[in-house]
Amino acid sequence: MRVVVDGMGSDRAPGPEVLGALRAVRAQPLEVILVGDQQKLEEELLRAGRTPDDKVSVVHASQVVTFDDHPAQAFRRKPDSSMRVAVSLVADGKADAVVSAGNSGAALAYGLFLLGRILGVERPAIVTVLPTPSGPLVLCDSGANTEPKPAQLAQFGLLAVAYDRAVHGRARPRLGLLSNGSEPGKGTPLTRAAHELLTAAERAKPEAFDYVGYVEGSEVFAGVVDVIATDGFTGNIVLKTCEGIAESLFGLVRQEIEAELGAAAVAATEPALARLGGAIAPALAGVAKRIDYAEIGGALLAGVQKPVVIAHGRSDATAIGNAIQAAARFAEQKLPEQLAQALKP
């Protein structure tokens, strides 16, 4: 399995990309092609201690797509960008999947125009998996399409259902449409129209999924659905809000535990609290690992004909390494082909 990585995509490129590539090839049998400024990438590989056994190669690209670049302009004006060259390698059959921590809008454009859409897909969308107490929750779209049409929003739900069936093995996922209330009259013209389409889609293929209707933000992690459809603007806000809450909440909990344990240690009068803290700390660390985007790695751009994995711009080596392994796994599973099959009428 060969995965190509946009070596200049992340905020701190190319360090995380290089270290992540080395971690990935040392963890499982695969090859990684790093695309970007060859001199910088080779220097970083030298510093990282690449060995002859590390199956990591470099392909030069002279341009970089920044987060300030408009996707359409980047596509036209930067033909030798690391992102475009990386996607082109997959389109040309020289690699099986691509990973980028760069501009997600540009990744969508390159994936759409260079790889092509799955038959029947109107707009590719980003699928993100969130951990919940009842299991993984699939969210689509989480950033690719800020103003979709009703048919596209409904299709995001069907893409997410197909992803959930293929990746998580749930035979009949429960699908919800994110809204500001569960009553039929809630939502916007977009969500109301998409609701009608999803209702009709469930009637046509009731064995494929269970459409539960509108779900509110408070129900996202309540275990009432397995899959949520939303537009990319709202989905991206949900995703980043969850990240922010998780970081601040664990910071507050850590402060309180440290304060209590510090006082207990000084007074030496509360051994029970100390034991409780010793039990809580590993549990908190385990929860933090489950919700850490670095552990998740990246999100699939669903709807294009080859696996495109979009990683967080702040990705470190762990995140890039996990994104590479996820991309290889999606390619091995032939996930785009599975999504295409599931979307057939």
C-alpha positions in Angstrom: 0.0 0.0 0.0 1.4 3.4 -1.0 0.2 6.6 0.6 1.3 10.1 -0.7 1.5 13.0 1.8 1.3 16.7 1.1 4.6 17.5 2.9 4.0 21.2 3.1 0.4 21.2 4.4 0.4 21.6 8.2 1.0 24.7 10.2 4.5 23.5 11.1 5.4 21.7 7.9 7.4 19.8 7.0 8.5 18.5 10.4 5.2 16.7 11.4 4.8 15.3 7.9 8.3 13.8 7.9 8.1 12.4 11.4 4.6 11.1 10.9 5.7 9.4 7.7 8.5 7.6 9.4 6.3 6.5 12.3 3.7 5.1 9.8 6.2 3.1 7.8 7.8 1.7 10.9 4.4 0.7 12.3 3.1 -1.3 9.4 4.1 -2.4 5.9 3.4 0.5 3.6 5.3 3.1 1.6 5.0 6.9 1.9 5.7 9.5 -0.8 6.4 13.0 0.6 5.6 15.8 -1.8 7.0 19.3 -1.4 10.3 21.3 -1.3 12.8 18.5 -1.9 15.7 20.1 -0.1 13.6 20.9 3.0 12.1 17.4 3.1 15.5 15.7 2.6 17.0 17.8 5.4 14.2 17.0 7.7 14.5 13.3 6.9 18.2 13.5 7.7 17.5 15.1 11.1 14.8 12.6 11.8 17.2 9.7 11.3 15.8 8.0 8.2 17.4 4.6 7.6 17.6 2.6 4.4 14.8 0.4 5.6 12.4 3.3 5.9 10.2 3.2 2.8 9.8 7.0 2.5 10.6 8.8 -0.8 10.4 12.4 -1.9 8.8 14.1 -5.0 9.6 17.7 -5.5 6.9 20.4 -5.8 7.8 24.1 -6.0 4.6 25.7 -4.7 2.5 25.6 -1.5 -1.2 26.1 -1.1 -1.7 28.3 2.0 -4.8 28.6 4.2 -5.3 32.1 2.8 -5.6 30.8 -0.8 -9.0 30.6 -2.3 -9.5 26.9 -3.5 -10.4 27.8 -7.1 -7.5 30.3 -7.4 -5.1 27.8 -5.9 -6.2 25.2 -8.5 -5.6 27.6 -11.4 -2.5 29.5 -10.2 -0.5 26.9 -8.4 -0.2 23.9 -10.8 3.0 22.7 -9.0 1.7 22.9 -5.5 2.5 20.1 -3.1 -1.1 19.4 -2.6 -1.9 19.2 -6.3 1.1 17.1 -7.1 0.2 14.7 -4.3 -3.4 14.2 -5.5 -2.2 13.9 -9.1 0.0 10.9 -8.0 -3.1 9.1 -6.8 -5.0 10.1 -10.0 -2.2 8.7 -12.1 -2.2 5.4 -10.2 1.2 5.9 -8.6 -0.3 5.9 -5.1 -3.4 4.5 -3.4 -4.4 7.3 -1.1 -3.4 10.9 -0.2 -3.1 12.8 3.1 -3.0 16.5 3.6 -3.1 18.8 6.6 -3.5 21.8 4.4 -6.3 24.0 3.1 -9.4 21.7 3.2 -11.2 23.7 0.6 -8.3 23.2 -1.8 -8.2 19.5 -1.0 -11.8 19.3 -1.9 -11.2 21.1 -5.2 -8.2 18.9 -6.1 -10.0 15.7 -5.1 -13.1 16.7 -7.1 -11.3 17.8 -10.3 -8.4 15.4 -10.4 -9.9 12.2 -8.9 -13.5 12.7 -9.9 -16.7 12.1 -8.0 -18.3 8.8 -7.2 -21.2 8.2 -9.6 -24.3 9.9 -8.2 -22.5 12.1 -5.7 -23.4 15.8 -6.1 -20.8 17.2 -3.7 -18.1 15.4 -1.8 -18.1 16.0 1.9 -15.9 15.6 5.0 -16.8 12.7 7.3 -15.6 13.1 10.9 -15.9 10.4 13.6 -16.5 11.6 17.2 -16.3 9.3 20.2 -19.4 9.0 22.4 -20.2 6.8 25.4 -22.4 4.6 23.2 -19.8 4.3 20.4 -18.5 6.2 17.4 -20.7 9.0 15.9 -20.3 9.9 12.2 -20.7 13.6 11.3 -21.1 14.7 7.7 -20.3 17.4 6.5 -17.7 18.9 8.8 -16.3 21.6 6.6 -16.3 21.1 2.9 -19.7 22.6 1.8 -20.9 25.7 3.7 -24.0 26.4 1.6 -25.3 23.1 0.2 -28.6 22.5 -1.6 -31.2 20.3 0.1 -30.5 17.3 -2.1 -26.8 17.7 -1.2 -27.5 17.9 2.5 -29.6 14.8 2.3 -26.9 13.0 0.4 -24.4 13.9 3.2 -26.5 11.8 5.5 -26.5 8.9 3.0 -22.7 9.1 2.6 -22.3 9.0 6.4 -24.7 6.1 6.6 -22.7 4.2 4.0 -19.4 5.1 5.8 -20.8 3.9 9.1 -22.0 0.6 7.6 -18.6 0.0 5.9 -16.2 1.1 8.7 -18.2 0.4 11.9 -20.3 -2.5 10.7 -23.6 -1.2 12.0 -26.2 -2.8 9.7 -28.9 -0.2 10.1 -27.5 3.1 11.4 -29.7 5.6 13.1 -29.5 8.9 11.1 -30.4 12.3 12.4 -30.5 15.8 10.8 -28.9 18.5 13.0 -31.4 21.3 13.7 -32.4 23.7 16.4 -35.3 21.6 17.7 -36.9 18.3 17.2 -40.4 19.6 16.2 -41.4 19.4 12.5 -41.6 23.1 12.1 -38.1 23.8 13.4 -35.0 24.4 11.3 -34.4 26.4 8.1 -35.8 26.0 4.6 -32.7 24.0 3.9 -33.1 21.5 6.7 -36.9 21.2 6.2 -36.4 20.4 2.5 -33.6 17.9 3.4 -35.8 16.3 6.0 -38.5 15.6 3.4 -35.9 14.0 1.1 -34.4 11.8 3.9 -37.9 10.7 4.9 -38.5 9.6 1.4 -35.1 7.9 1.1 -35.8 5.9 4.2 -39.2 4.8 2.8 -37.4 3.7 -0.4 -34.7 1.7 1.4 -35.9 1.0 4.9 -33.3 -1.8 5.4 -30.4 0.6 4.9 -30.9 3.1 7.7 -33.3 4.4 10.4 -34.0 8.0 9.9 -35.0 9.5 13.3 -35.6 13.1 12.0 -34.2 16.2 13.6 -31.7 16.1 16.5 -30.6 19.0 18.6 -27.1 19.9 19.6 -27.7 18.5 23.1 -28.5 15.1 21.6 -25.2 14.8 19.6 -23.5 12.8 22.3 -26.6 11.3 23.9 -26.5 8.0 22.0 -29.8 8.6 20.1 -28.2 8.5 16.7 -25.2 6.9 15.0 -24.9 9.3 12.1 -25.6 13.1 11.8 -26.1 15.1 8.6 -25.4 18.8 8.6 -24.0 21.5 6.3 -20.2 22.1 6.4 -20.5 25.5 8.1 -22.5 24.1 11.0 -20.5 20.9 11.2 -17.2 22.6 11.3 -18.4 24.8 14.2 -19.7 21.7 16.0 -16.3 20.0 15.5 -14.2 22.9 16.7 -16.5 23.7 19.6 -16.1 20.1 20.8 -12.4 20.4 20.6 -12.4 23.7 22.5 -14.7 22.4 25.2 -12.6 19.2 25.6 -9.4 21.1 26.0 -10.8 23.7 28.5 -12.8 21.1 30.5 -9.8 18.8 31.0 -7.7 21.8 31.9 -10.2 22.9 34.6 -10.5 19.3 36.0 -6.8 19.0 36.1 -6.4 22.2 38.0 -9.0 21.2 40.6 -7.4 17.7 41.1 -3.9 19.2 41.4 -5.2 21.8 43.9 -7.0 19.2 46.0 -4.1 16.7 45.9 -1.6 19.4 46.7 -3.6 20.4 49.8 -4.0 16.8 50.8 -0.3 16.1 50.5 0.6 19.0 52.7 -1.9 18.2 55.4 -1.5 14.4 55.0 -5.0 14.0 56.3 -6.9 13.0 53.2 -5.5 9.7 51.9 -8.9 8.8 50.5 -8.8 11.8 48.2 -5.3 11.0 47.2 -6.4 7.5 46.2 -9.4 8.9 44.3 -7.1 11.3 42.4 -4.8 8.4 41.6 -7.7 6.6 40.1 -9.2 9.5 38.3 -6.0 10.8 36.6 -5.5 7.7 34.4 -9.2 7.6 33.5 -9.0 11.3 32.5 -5.9 10.5 30.4 -7.8 7.7 28.7 -10.7 9.9 27.9 -8.4 12.7 26.6 -6.8 10.2 24.3 -10.1 9.1 22.9 -11.1 12.7 21.9 -7.7 13.9 20.8 -7.7 14.7 17.1 -4.1 13.5 16.9 -5.2 10.0 17.9 -8.1 10.1 15.3 -5.6 11.3 12.6 -7.8 12.7 9.9 -11.2 12.8 8.2 -12.2 11.1 4.9 -13.3 13.3 2.0 -16.2 11.1 1.0 -17.5 11.1 -2.5 -14.4 11.1 -4.6 -13.0 7.9 -6.3 -9.9 7.5 -4.2 -9.2 7.9 -0.4 -8.4 11.5 0.5 -7.7 12.1 4.2 -7.8 15.6 5.5 -5.8 16.2 8.7 -6.0 19.1 11.2 -3.8 22.1 10.3 -2.3 21.8 13.8 -1.4 18.2 13.3 1.8 16.9 15.0 3.7 13.8 14.0 1.3 11.5 15.9 -1.7 12.9 14.0 0.0 12.7 10.6 1.2 9.1 11.3 -2.4 8.1 12.3 -3.8 9.9 9.2 -1.4 7.9 7.0 -2.4 4.6 8.6 -6.1 5.6 8.2 -5.6 6.4 4.5 -3.9 3.1 3.9 -6.7 1.3 5.7 -9.4 3.1 3.6 -7.5 2.1 0.4 -7.2 -1.5 1.5 -10.9 -1.7 2.3 -11.7 0.0 -1.0 -13.9 2.4 0.9 -14.8 4.7 -2.0 -16.0 1.6 -3.9 -18.1 0.6 -0.9 -19.6 4.0 -0.7 -20.4 4.0 -4.4 -22.1 0.6 -4.1 -24.2 1.8 -1.1 -25.4 4.9 -3.0 -26.8 2.9 -6.0 -30.6 3.2 -6.2 
